Amino acid sequence: MRPEKRSFSIQGHRTSISLESAFWIALKDAAAEDGLTVAGLINAIDKERGNAGLSSAVRVWLLKRLQIRAANATARKSAE
């Protein structure tokens, strides 16, 4: 599966990121759940990424989101 490259304006400058289609789908879903556009969510991730590349930061952000959801689901099951 080849990465798909898309361009965005972030903090007044154009940038592009390359992600596999599964990550683009997850990013779109996360943005919708959070009431943001994809560009808005990428902008938020960009502000928190430190020295990491933006594509890598997006992948790691999505992974952490899934890990938190899995941990919360496990905690809810344990509480039942």
Backbone atoms as SQL, in Angstrom:
CREATE TABLE atoms (id INTEGER PRIMARY KEY, chain TEXT, resi INTEGER, resn TEXT, atom TEXT, x REAL, y REAL, z REAL);
INSERT INTO atoms VALUES
  (1, 'A', 1, 'MET', 'N', 0.851, -1.176, 0.000),
  (2, 'A', 1, 'MET', 'CA', 0.000, 0.000, 0.000),
  (3, 'A', 1, 'MET', 'C', 0.897, 1.241, 0.000),
  (4, 'A', 2, 'ARG', 'N', 0.732, 2.061, -0.999),
  (5, 'A', 2, 'ARG', 'CA', 1.546, 3.267, -1.126),
  (6, 'A', 2, 'ARG', 'C', 0.908, 4.427, -0.372),
  (7, 'A', 3, 'PRO', 'N', 1.739, 5.249, 0.258),
  (8, 'A', 3, 'PRO', 'CA', 1.200, 6.440, 0.925),
  (9, 'A', 3, 'PRO', 'C', 0.586, 7.409, -0.075),
  (10, 'A', 4, 'GLU', 'N', -0.442, 8.119, 0.383),
  (11, 'A', 4, 'GLU', 'CA', -1.085, 9.173, -0.404),
  (12, 'A', 4, 'GLU', 'C', -0.625, 10.512, 0.159),
  (13, 'A', 5, 'LYS', 'N', -0.207, 11.398, -0.712),
  (14, 'A', 5, 'LYS', 'CA', 0.281, 12.708, -0.292),
  (15, 'A', 5, 'LYS', 'C', -0.837, 13.737, -0.446),
  (16, 'A', 6, 'ARG', 'N', -1.041, 14.525, 0.608),
  (17, 'A', 6, 'ARG', 'CA', -2.035, 15.608, 0.572),
  (18, 'A', 6, 'ARG', 'C', -1.413, 16.869, 1.151),
  (19, 'A', 7, 'SER', 'N', -1.861, 18.005, 0.658),
  (20, 'A', 7, 'SER', 'CA', -1.320, 19.300, 1.087),
  (21, 'A', 7, 'SER', 'C', -2.320, 20.065, 1.936),
  (22, 'A', 8, 'PHE', 'N', -1.780, 20.840, 2.872),
  (23, 'A', 8, 'PHE', 'CA', -2.592, 21.631, 3.795),
  (24, 'A', 8, 'PHE', 'C', -1.893, 22.947, 4.082),
  (25, 'A', 9, 'SER', 'N', -2.665, 23.909, 4.554),
  (26, 'A', 9, 'SER', 'CA', -2.092, 25.138, 5.095),
  (27, 'A', 9, 'SER', 'C', -2.098, 25.007, 6.606),
  (28, 'A', 10, 'ILE', 'N', -0.936, 25.147, 7.192),
  (29, 'A', 10, 'ILE', 'CA', -0.802, 25.056, 8.641),
  (30, 'A', 10, 'ILE', 'C', -0.041, 26.276, 9.118),
  (31, 'A', 11, 'GLN', 'N', -0.672, 27.019, 10.008),
  (32, 'A', 11, 'GLN', 'CA', -0.085, 28.222, 10.579),
  (33, 'A', 11, 'GLN', 'C', 0.470, 29.141, 9.496),
  (34, 'A', 12, 'GLY', 'N', -0.298, 29.287, 8.417),
  (35, 'A', 12, 'GLY', 'CA', 0.044, 30.223, 7.368),
  (36, 'A', 12, 'GLY', 'C', 1.014, 29.735, 6.312),
  (37, 'A', 13, 'HIS', 'N', 1.442, 28.491, 6.387),
  (38, 'A', 13, 'HIS', 'CA', 2.321, 27.992, 5.329),
  (39, 'A', 13, 'HIS', 'C', 1.811, 26.657, 4.802),
  (40, 'A', 14, 'ARG', 'N', 2.102, 26.385, 3.538),
  (41, 'A', 14, 'ARG', 'CA', 1.673, 25.135, 2.909),
  (42, 'A', 14, 'ARG', 'C', 2.642, 24.018, 3.283),
  (43, 'A', 15, 'THR', 'N', 2.073, 22.867, 3.564),
  (44, 'A', 15, 'THR', 'CA', 2.867, 21.682, 3.840),
  (45, 'A', 15, 'THR', 'C', 2.110, 20.482, 3.315),
  (46, 'A', 16, 'SER', 'N', 2.792, 19.388, 3.170),
  (47, 'A', 16, 'SER', 'CA', 2.111, 18.173, 2.738),
  (48, 'A', 16, 'SER', 'C', 2.578, 17.016, 3.602),
  (49, 'A', 17, 'ILE', 'N', 1.691, 16.039, 3.728),
  (50, 'A', 17, 'ILE', 'CA', 2.043, 14.823, 4.459),
  (51, 'A', 17, 'ILE', 'C', 1.636, 13.623, 3.625),
  (52, 'A', 18, 'SER', 'N', 2.344, 12.546, 3.843),
  (53, 'A', 18, 'SER', 'CA', 2.068, 11.288, 3.159),
  (54, 'A', 18, 'SER', 'C', 1.654, 10.251, 4.191),
  (55, 'A', 19, 'LEU', 'N', 0.471, 9.675, 3.993),
  (56, 'A', 19, 'LEU', 'CA', -0.048, 8.640, 4.881),
  (57, 'A', 19, 'LEU', 'C', -0.688, 7.547, 4.045),
  (58, 'A', 20, 'GLU', 'N', -0.677, 6.345, 4.553),
  (59, 'A', 20, 'GLU', 'CA', -1.395, 5.241, 3.922),
  (60, 'A', 20, 'GLU', 'C', -2.891, 5.496, 4.072),
  (61, 'A', 21, 'SER', 'N', -3.674, 4.915, 3.172),
  (62, 'A', 21, 'SER', 'CA', -5.113, 5.205, 3.151),
  (63, 'A', 21, 'SER', 'C', -5.791, 4.879, 4.479),
  (64, 'A', 22, 'ALA', 'N', -5.373, 3.832, 5.168),
  (65, 'A', 22, 'ALA', 'CA', -5.974, 3.497, 6.471),
  (66, 'A', 22, 'ALA', 'C', -5.789, 4.636, 7.472),
  (67, 'A', 23, 'PHE', 'N', -4.645, 5.316, 7.432),
  (68, 'A', 23, 'PHE', 'CA', -4.413, 6.446, 8.333),
  (69, 'A', 23, 'PHE', 'C', -5.253, 7.647, 7.927),
  (70, 'A', 24, 'TRP', 'N', -5.422, 7.883, 6.617),
  (71, 'A', 24, 'TRP', 'CA', -6.286, 8.982, 6.180),
  (72, 'A', 24, 'TRP', 'C', -7.724, 8.751, 6.645),
  (73, 'A', 25, 'ILE', 'N', -8.190, 7.513, 6.561),
  (74, 'A', 25, 'ILE', 'CA', -9.552, 7.194, 7.007),
  (75, 'A', 25, 'ILE', 'C', -9.673, 7.419, 8.515),
  (76, 'A', 26, 'ALA', 'N', -8.698, 6.930, 9.273),
  (77, 'A', 26, 'ALA', 'CA', -8.726, 7.100, 10.737),
  (78, 'A', 26, 'ALA', 'C', -8.641, 8.576, 11.115),
  (79, 'A', 27, 'LEU', 'N', -7.840, 9.334, 10.383),
  (80, 'A', 27, 'LEU', 'CA', -7.697, 10.761, 10.657),
  (81, 'A', 27, 'LEU', 'C', -9.004, 11.495, 10.371),
  (82, 'A', 28, 'LYS', 'N', -9.651, 11.156, 9.268),
  (83, 'A', 28, 'LYS', 'CA', -10.941, 11.770, 8.921),
  (84, 'A', 28, 'LYS', 'C', -11.988, 11.444, 9.983),
  (85, 'A', 29, 'ASP', 'N', -12.031, 10.182, 10.434),
  (86, 'A', 29, 'ASP', 'CA', -12.976, 9.785, 11.473),
  (87, 'A', 29, 'ASP', 'C', -12.711, 10.519, 12.784),
  (88, 'A', 30, 'ALA', 'N', -11.434, 10.628, 13.165),
  (89, 'A', 30, 'ALA', 'CA', -11.079, 11.321, 14.409),
  (90, 'A', 30, 'ALA', 'C', -11.470, 12.794, 14.336),
  (91, 'A', 31, 'ALA', 'N', -11.211, 13.411, 13.203),
  (92, 'A', 31, 'ALA', 'CA', -11.570, 14.822, 13.045),
  (93, 'A', 31, 'ALA', 'C', -13.075, 15.010, 13.179),
  (94, 'A', 32, 'ALA', 'N', -13.841, 14.142, 12.536),
  (95, 'A', 32, 'ALA', 'CA', -15.300, 14.235, 12.620),
  (96, 'A', 32, 'ALA', 'C', -15.780, 14.039, 14.055),
  (97, 'A', 33, 'GLU', 'N', -15.215, 13.063, 14.752),
  (98, 'A', 33, 'GLU', 'CA', -15.606, 12.816, 16.147),
  (99, 'A', 33, 'GLU', 'C', -15.297, 14.010, 17.039),
  (100, 'A', 34, 'ASP', 'N', -14.207, 14.718, 16.729),
  (101, 'A', 34, 'ASP', 'CA', -13.795, 15.860, 17.543),
  (102, 'A', 34, 'ASP', 'C', -14.380, 17.180, 17.047),
  (103, 'A', 35, 'GLY', 'N', -15.218, 17.119, 15.997),
  (104, 'A', 35, 'GLY', 'CA', -15.834, 18.326, 15.476),
  (105, 'A', 35, 'GLY', 'C', -14.860, 19.247, 14.760),
  (106, 'A', 36, 'LEU', 'N', -13.837, 18.670, 14.135),
  (107, 'A', 36, 'LEU', 'CA', -12.815, 19.436, 13.433),
  (108, 'A', 36, 'LEU', 'C', -12.762, 19.033, 11.967),
  (109, 'A', 37, 'THR', 'N', -12.163, 19.873, 11.170),
  (110, 'A', 37, 'THR', 'CA', -11.807, 19.461, 9.822),
  (111, 'A', 37, 'THR', 'C', -10.512, 18.655, 9.923),
  (112, 'A', 38, 'VAL', 'N', -10.191, 17.929, 8.868),
  (113, 'A', 38, 'VAL', 'CA', -8.923, 17.196, 8.853),
  (114, 'A', 38, 'VAL', 'C', -7.762, 18.181, 8.986),
  (115, 'A', 39, 'ALA', 'N', -7.833, 19.284, 8.270),
  (116, 'A', 39, 'ALA', 'CA', -6.773, 20.301, 8.360),
  (117, 'A', 39, 'ALA', 'C', -6.665, 20.864, 9.776),
  (118, 'A', 40, 'GLY', 'N', -7.813, 21.069, 10.431),
  (119, 'A', 40, 'GLY', 'CA', -7.804, 21.563, 11.802),
  (120, 'A', 40, 'GLY', 'C', -7.158, 20.582, 12.761),
  (121, 'A', 41, 'LEU', 'N', -7.448, 19.300, 12.587),
  (122, 'A', 41, 'LEU', 'CA', -6.836, 18.285, 13.443),
  (123, 'A', 41, 'LEU', 'C', -5.346, 18.182, 13.176),
  (124, 'A', 42, 'ILE', 'N', -4.945, 18.219, 11.916),
  (125, 'A', 42, 'ILE', 'CA', -3.516, 18.184, 11.589),
  (126, 'A', 42, 'ILE', 'C', -2.812, 19.395, 12.195),
  (127, 'A', 43, 'ASN', 'N', -3.456, 20.543, 12.158),
  (128, 'A', 43, 'ASN', 'CA', -2.885, 21.747, 12.776),
  (129, 'A', 43, 'ASN', 'C', -2.682, 21.543, 14.275),
  (130, 'A', 44, 'ALA', 'N', -3.666, 20.945, 14.950),
  (131, 'A', 44, 'ALA', 'CA', -3.536, 20.686, 16.387),
  (132, 'A', 44, 'ALA', 'C', -2.398, 19.706, 16.668),
  (133, 'A', 45, 'ILE', 'N', -2.285, 18.669, 15.866),
  (134, 'A', 45, 'ILE', 'CA', -1.201, 17.689, 16.028),
  (135, 'A', 45, 'ILE', 'C', 0.139, 18.373, 15.776),
  (136, 'A', 46, 'ASP', 'N', 0.194, 19.231, 14.768),
  (137, 'A', 46, 'ASP', 'CA', 1.418, 19.954, 14.432),
  (138, 'A', 46, 'ASP', 'C', 1.932, 20.774, 15.611),
  (139, 'A', 47, 'LYS', 'N', 1.028, 21.402, 16.335),
  (140, 'A', 47, 'LYS', 'CA', 1.416, 22.251, 17.473),
  (141, 'A', 47, 'LYS', 'C', 2.039, 21.450, 18.605),
  (142, 'A', 48, 'GLU', 'N', 1.735, 20.151, 18.683),
  (143, 'A', 48, 'GLU', 'CA', 2.203, 19.313, 19.792),
  (144, 'A', 48, 'GLU', 'C', 3.329, 18.356, 19.403),
  (145, 'A', 49, 'ARG', 'N', 3.775, 18.375, 18.160),
  (146, 'A', 49, 'ARG', 'CA', 4.648, 17.307, 17.667),
  (147, 'A', 49, 'ARG', 'C', 6.106, 17.414, 18.052),
  (148, 'A', 50, 'GLY', 'N', 6.556, 18.553, 18.499),
  (149, 'A', 50, 'GLY', 'CA', 7.974, 18.698, 18.835),
  (150, 'A', 50, 'GLY', 'C', 8.832, 18.606, 17.584),
  (151, 'A', 51, 'ASN', 'N', 9.865, 17.764, 17.633),
  (152, 'A', 51, 'ASN', 'CA', 10.812, 17.641, 16.513),
  (153, 'A', 51, 'ASN', 'C', 10.438, 16.542, 15.526),
  (154, 'A', 52, 'ALA', 'N', 9.386, 15.812, 15.779),
  (155, 'A', 52, 'ALA', 'CA', 8.992, 14.710, 14.901),
  (156, 'A', 52, 'ALA', 'C', 8.493, 15.238, 13.561),
  (157, 'A', 53, 'GLY', 'N', 8.659, 14.447, 12.516),
  (158, 'A', 53, 'GLY', 'CA', 8.076, 14.785, 11.229),
  (159, 'A', 53, 'GLY', 'C', 6.563, 14.755, 11.340),
  (160, 'A', 54, 'LEU', 'N', 5.887, 15.561, 10.553),
  (161, 'A', 54, 'LEU', 'CA', 4.438, 15.682, 10.678),
  (162, 'A', 54, 'LEU', 'C', 3.715, 14.381, 10.354),
  (163, 'A', 55, 'SER', 'N', 4.128, 13.679, 9.303),
  (164, 'A', 55, 'SER', 'CA', 3.485, 12.401, 8.976),
  (165, 'A', 55, 'SER', 'C', 3.629, 11.408, 10.126),
  (166, 'A', 56, 'SER', 'N', 4.823, 11.332, 10.694),
  (167, 'A', 56, 'SER', 'CA', 5.054, 10.428, 11.829),
  (168, 'A', 56, 'SER', 'C', 4.231, 10.857, 13.039),
  (169, 'A', 57, 'ALA', 'N', 4.162, 12.164, 13.274),
  (170, 'A', 57, 'ALA', 'CA', 3.393, 12.665, 14.413),
  (171, 'A', 57, 'ALA', 'C', 1.916, 12.307, 14.286),
  (172, 'A', 58, 'VAL', 'N', 1.383, 12.370, 13.072),
  (173, 'A', 58, 'VAL', 'CA', -0.021, 12.010, 12.855),
  (174, 'A', 58, 'VAL', 'C', -0.225, 10.529, 13.141),
  (175, 'A', 59, 'ARG', 'N', 0.659, 9.682, 12.635),
  (176, 'A', 59, 'ARG', 'CA', 0.534, 8.240, 12.883),
  (177, 'A', 59, 'ARG', 'C', 0.592, 7.925, 14.375),
  (178, 'A', 60, 'VAL', 'N', 1.541, 8.530, 15.079),
  (179, 'A', 60, 'VAL', 'CA', 1.684, 8.289, 16.519),
  (180, 'A', 60, 'VAL', 'C', 0.470, 8.819, 17.275),
  (181, 'A', 61, 'TRP', 'N', -0.050, 9.980, 16.886),
  (182, 'A', 61, 'TRP', 'CA', -1.234, 10.537, 17.536),
  (183, 'A', 61, 'TRP', 'C', -2.419, 9.589, 17.390),
  (184, 'A', 62, 'LEU', 'N', -2.601, 9.049, 16.184),
  (185, 'A', 62, 'LEU', 'CA', -3.702, 8.106, 15.957),
  (186, 'A', 62, 'LEU', 'C', -3.521, 6.833, 16.771),
  (187, 'A', 63, 'LEU', 'N', -2.298, 6.321, 16.847),
  (188, 'A', 63, 'LEU', 'CA', -2.028, 5.128, 17.645),
  (189, 'A', 63, 'LEU', 'C', -2.339, 5.382, 19.120),
  (190, 'A', 64, 'LYS', 'N', -1.882, 6.502, 19.651),
  (191, 'A', 64, 'LYS', 'CA', -2.155, 6.831, 21.057),
  (192, 'A', 64, 'LYS', 'C', -3.655, 6.946, 21.318),
  (193, 'A', 65, 'ARG', 'N', -4.383, 7.542, 20.384),
  (194, 'A', 65, 'ARG', 'CA', -5.842, 7.664, 20.524),
  (195, 'A', 65, 'ARG', 'C', -6.478, 6.281, 20.632),
  (196, 'A', 66, 'LEU', 'N', -6.051, 5.349, 19.774),
  (197, 'A', 66, 'LEU', 'CA', -6.580, 3.985, 19.819),
  (198, 'A', 66, 'LEU', 'C', -6.196, 3.275, 21.114),
  (199, 'A', 67, 'GLN', 'N', -4.978, 3.489, 21.576),
  (200, 'A', 67, 'GLN', 'CA', -4.538, 2.865, 22.825),
  (201, 'A', 67, 'GLN', 'C', -5.362, 3.362, 24.014),
  (202, 'A', 68, 'ILE', 'N', -5.634, 4.650, 24.042),
  (203, 'A', 68, 'ILE', 'CA', -6.445, 5.214, 25.127),
  (204, 'A', 68, 'ILE', 'C', -7.857, 4.644, 25.085),
  (205, 'A', 69, 'ARG', 'N', -8.425, 4.542, 23.896),
  (206, 'A', 69, 'ARG', 'CA', -9.775, 3.973, 23.765),
  (207, 'A', 69, 'ARG', 'C', -9.807, 2.515, 24.205),
  (208, 'A', 70, 'ALA', 'N', -8.791, 1.753, 23.836),
  (209, 'A', 70, 'ALA', 'CA', -8.731, 0.345, 24.234),
  (210, 'A', 70, 'ALA', 'C', -8.607, 0.229, 25.745),
  (211, 'A', 71, 'ALA', 'N', -7.780, 1.055, 26.362),
  (212, 'A', 71, 'ALA', 'CA', -7.623, 1.030, 27.814),
  (213, 'A', 71, 'ALA', 'C', -8.927, 1.403, 28.506),
  (214, 'A', 72, 'ASN', 'N', -9.621, 2.414, 27.981),
  (215, 'A', 72, 'ASN', 'CA', -10.909, 2.813, 28.566),
  (216, 'A', 72, 'ASN', 'C', -11.951, 1.709, 28.433),
  (217, 'A', 73, 'ALA', 'N', -11.980, 1.032, 27.303),
  (218, 'A', 73, 'ALA', 'CA', -12.930, -0.063, 27.102),
  (219, 'A', 73, 'ALA', 'C', -12.632, -1.204, 28.057),
  (220, 'A', 74, 'THR', 'N', -11.366, -1.500, 28.275),
  (221, 'A', 74, 'THR', 'CA', -10.979, -2.558, 29.211),
  (222, 'A', 74, 'THR', 'C', -11.366, -2.181, 30.639),
  (223, 'A', 75, 'ALA', 'N', -11.162, -0.912, 30.992),
  (224, 'A', 75, 'ALA', 'CA', -11.528, -0.459, 32.337),
  (225, 'A', 75, 'ALA', 'C', -13.036, -0.527, 32.542),
  (226, 'A', 76, 'ARG', 'N', -13.815, -0.184, 31.523),
  (227, 'A', 76, 'ARG', 'CA', -15.276, -0.261, 31.653),
  (228, 'A', 76, 'ARG', 'C', -15.724, -1.710, 31.833),
  (229, 'A', 77, 'LYS', 'N', -15.116, -2.628, 31.094),
  (230, 'A', 77, 'LYS', 'CA', -15.470, -4.043, 31.218),
  (231, 'A', 77, 'LYS', 'C', -15.139, -4.567, 32.606),
  (232, 'A', 78, 'SER', 'N', -14.007, -4.132, 33.133),
  (233, 'A', 78, 'SER', 'CA', -13.586, -4.567, 34.457),
  (234, 'A', 78, 'SER', 'C', -14.516, -4.042, 35.544),
  (235, 'A', 79, 'ALA', 'N', -15.087, -2.861, 35.311),
  (236, 'A', 79, 'ALA', 'CA', -15.975, -2.246, 36.295),
  (237, 'A', 79, 'ALA', 'C', -17.362, -2.877, 36.303),
  (238, 'A', 80, 'GLU', 'N', -17.700, -3.623, 35.270),
  (239, 'A', 80, 'GLU', 'CA', -19.045, -4.221, 35.182),
  (240, 'A', 80, 'GLU', 'C', -19.185, -5.438, 36.045);
